[in-house]
Amino acid sequence: MLKESKTYQSQTLMGGLSGFESPIGLDRRDRLNALRSGDIGFVHSWDINTSVDGPGTRMTVFMSGCPLRCQYCQNPDTWKMRDGQPVYLKAMIDKVERYKDLFQATGGGITFSGGESMMQPAFVSRVFRAAKEMGVHTCLDTSGFLNRNYTDDMIRDIDLCLLDVKSGNEETYRKVTGVVLQPTIDFGKRLSRLGSKIWVRFVLVPELTDSVENVEGVARICEQFGDAVEHIDVLGFHQLGRPKWHELRIPYPLENAKGPSRELRERVRKQFESHGFTVY
């Protein structure tokens, strides 16, 4: 269907999607059908980075759309899928293949982030399948909230998951994200059972996620994932995302929040280490 479309032509998207072929001009029905099949994905931007979103040199693709509304979100401009640009599956796979030698030389690969990339499971999983066939490492950066969107076969193509465990108790999790905690736990257990590795990410926000009880809850959740957890990243809250909230005219709930002190970070690190985890 897409190949026969009059709009199937090479187009360069400026800014964050330079170099991708995009199906600009498809009508709404065709776009929805292509989204369901994974023939297109709605993408915010992409970049090449090192040691940020997984091991080695990585192509990180930021997908559009997210069901969470995290108080400390750095990318509120990715919340709405319609604000992304549609990109052809083949264009994305071709981009991965272009960098294949670099990925293999550095132990890197492709990472899907967001937004929440699990909102577009068909597109992401088809790219991961193609990457695996090329021998390219795959990584999913997610909250795990859309656990049920992924089949076991899809999960088997995820080498590494950067799993955001945003809180250790339901009340705080709902306050931070606007949604419930259990799907994250369920997804972590499935990743472990199916052989994917996990890097847990926990954002430390003073007076929001920093209580001893909350951190202990996060540690107990991570214990349920067993040996799949390679380490826990304690990420200190910062205000780098605040300008985007202002630009989008969205009320920012952490306007006056400060980052964690060295003493607080050390306390939290020791809490996780007391449970046997490696902490970065």
N, C-alpha and C positions, 0 to 999 in steps of 0.2 A: 504493500500500500504506500509506504513512504517513498520507495524508490521511484514509483510512478507519479508522485506528486510533482506538479509544476514548480513547486518551491524547493525541490531537492537540488540544491546547487551549493557550490562552495561560497561561504560567506565568512568574513572575519569579524568577530565580535570584539570591539575595543575594550580596553580596561582589563578586568579580571578574567575574561574568557577569550583573550586573543588567540587566534589560531584554530578555534573549534568551528566545525561545520554545524550550522544550527537550522532547524526547520522553521524558520520565520515564515509566517503566512498560512500555516496549517489552520483549518477551522477548529473550533472547540471540540467537536466530536472526535475528529481524527487525533487531536492531541490527547484526549482522555484515553482513547483506545491504545495509543502508542505508549502512554504512561503505564497502563495496566500490563502491557506485554513486556515492558522494559526496552522498547525500541527507542525511546527518548527518556531523558532525565532532566529535571529542572535544577540547574546548577547556579550557585551564586558566584563562585570564583574558584581558582586553583592556584597553587604555587609549588615550587620546588624548595625543600628545606632539609635541614640536617639535624637529627637528634632532638626533634620536637614532637613529632607525631608518630613515633615508632623508631625502630633501629635503622641506621644507615641513612643514605640520601633518599628522600621520599617525595613522591608527588601526592600532595594533599588536596583533595577535592572537597569543597564546601558545598553541600547540597542545600537546597532551599526547602523550607517547611519544617516546623517543629511544634509538637503539641504541648511542650512545657513552656512555662514563663518564669524562668529562674530569675531571682532578684538580682543576681550578679552577672547575668548574661553579657558576654562581650560582643555578641553579634545579633542584636535585636532586628537588624536588617535582613536576617535569614528566616524570620518566623513564618512568613507567608510564602507558600510555594509559588504563587502567581508572580511574585516579585523576582523570581529567578529567570534565567534564560534556558529555553529548551535546547538540549544538545543531543545529537544522534549517538546511539550506542556505538556504532562503528567508529565515529570520530573519537570517542573516549578510548576505545580499545586501541586504535591506531596511535593515540598519544602515549599510552602505556608501552606499546611496542617500540616506539621511538626511543624511550629511555631505558629499555630493557637491559642493555649492556651496563649502563651506569648503576642501575639497581643491583644487578648481580655482582658487580665489582665492589660495591660498598656494603652489601648486605641489606640494602634498602628495599623499597617497593612502593605500592600504592596504598594510601590511607583515605578512606571516606569519612568525612566529618560533617559538620553542619553549623547551624540547623541540626536536624536529626535525620541522618541518612537512612534510618530504618523506616521512614515514611515512604521511601521509594525502593522497596525490596527487590522488585523484578530487575530494575536497571542495575542496582548495586551488585546483586548476586550474579548477574550475567557478566558484568565486568570482572568480578572476582574469579568466576569460572575460567574466563579467557586468560586472566593473569596467571592462574595456577597452571594452565596448559603451557604458558610461556616459561614457567619456572620462576615467576615473580612473587615475592612475599606480599601477603595481603593483611590489611589492618582495618578494623572498624572502630571508630570513635563514637560512643553512644551512651545514652542513659539506660538503655535496655528496656525502656518503658513499653515499646512496641514489640515486646518479646514474641507475641503470637503471630506477627507478620512474617516470621522466619521459620522455614521448615528445617528439619535436621540436616538435610542435604545442603541447604544454603549455609548453615553454620559450619559444616565440615570444610568449606572453602575459606573460612576465616582463620588465618594463622595466629593472629594476635588481636585481642580486643582491648581497647582503652576504655574501661568501664567506669563511668562516673557514679560513684556511690556517694550521693550528696548529703546523706544524713543517716544516722543509725536508728532513728525512731520515726514513727509514722507522723506524729504531730509536726515535728520540725521539717520533715521531708515535704509535707504538704505546704507548709509555710514558705519554704524555699522555692518550690517548683510549681505549686498549684495542682499537682497530681499525686498519685499514691505510690508507695514504695515497693510493694510486693513484686510487680513485674521485673524490676531490676534484680531482685534476689533470684527469681525464677530463671532469668536469662543467664545470670552468672553460673547457676548450677548446670544449665544445659551446656554452656561453653565448656565447663569442666568435664562433664560426662562425655562430650564429643571430641575432646582432645585439643581444643583451642587454648592458647596461653592468654593470661589476663594481666594487664597492668592496671591496678585500681587507681583512680584519681579522686581525691577528696579536697574540696576547696575549703580552706580554713578562714572563716569570717568571724571576727570578734563579736560577741554578743548575739550571734546567730547560730553558728555550727560548732562553737568551740567548747561547749560544756564537757566535763569529764564523762558524763553519762552518754552524751551523744557520740563522742569519739569511741567509747567502749562498745557502743552499739554497732558502729561501722566495723570495728575490729571483729566482732562476733559474726557479722554478716560475711566478711571476707574469709573467716575460718570455714564457712560452709562451702567455699569454692575449692578447698583443699590445695593440692600441689600445683593447680593451674595458676595460682597467683605468684608471679615472679617478683613483684615488688609493689609497694604503695607509694604513689606520688602525693605528697602533701603540698598543695598549691596555695600560696598565700594570696588572699584577696587583694586586688588592686583596683584603681579607678580608671584604667585605660579605656574601658568601654563606655564610660559616662558620656563623652561627646556624642556618641551615636544615639543614645536615649534622648538627649537634648535636641539633636537634629531631627529626629523622628517625632518630637513632641510627645514622648511617652513619659509619664511621671516616673521618676527614678527613685525606688524605695531606699536605696543605700547612698543617698546624696552625701551624707556626712560621715559615712563609715570609714574607718581607718583599717590599714593592713595589720596583720598580726605582729606582735613584738617578737624579738628573738627568743625571749623566755617562753612565750606561748608556743612557738613553733617547736622548741626543744621539748616541752612537756608533752605535746602531741606525738612527736617522734618517738619518745620513750614509751608512751602508751602502746603504740603499734608494735614497737620492738619487743615489748613484754609479752606479746602474743606470738612472737617468733617470726615476724615479718621483716623483710628488708625494706628500708624506708629511704626515699629520696626527697 
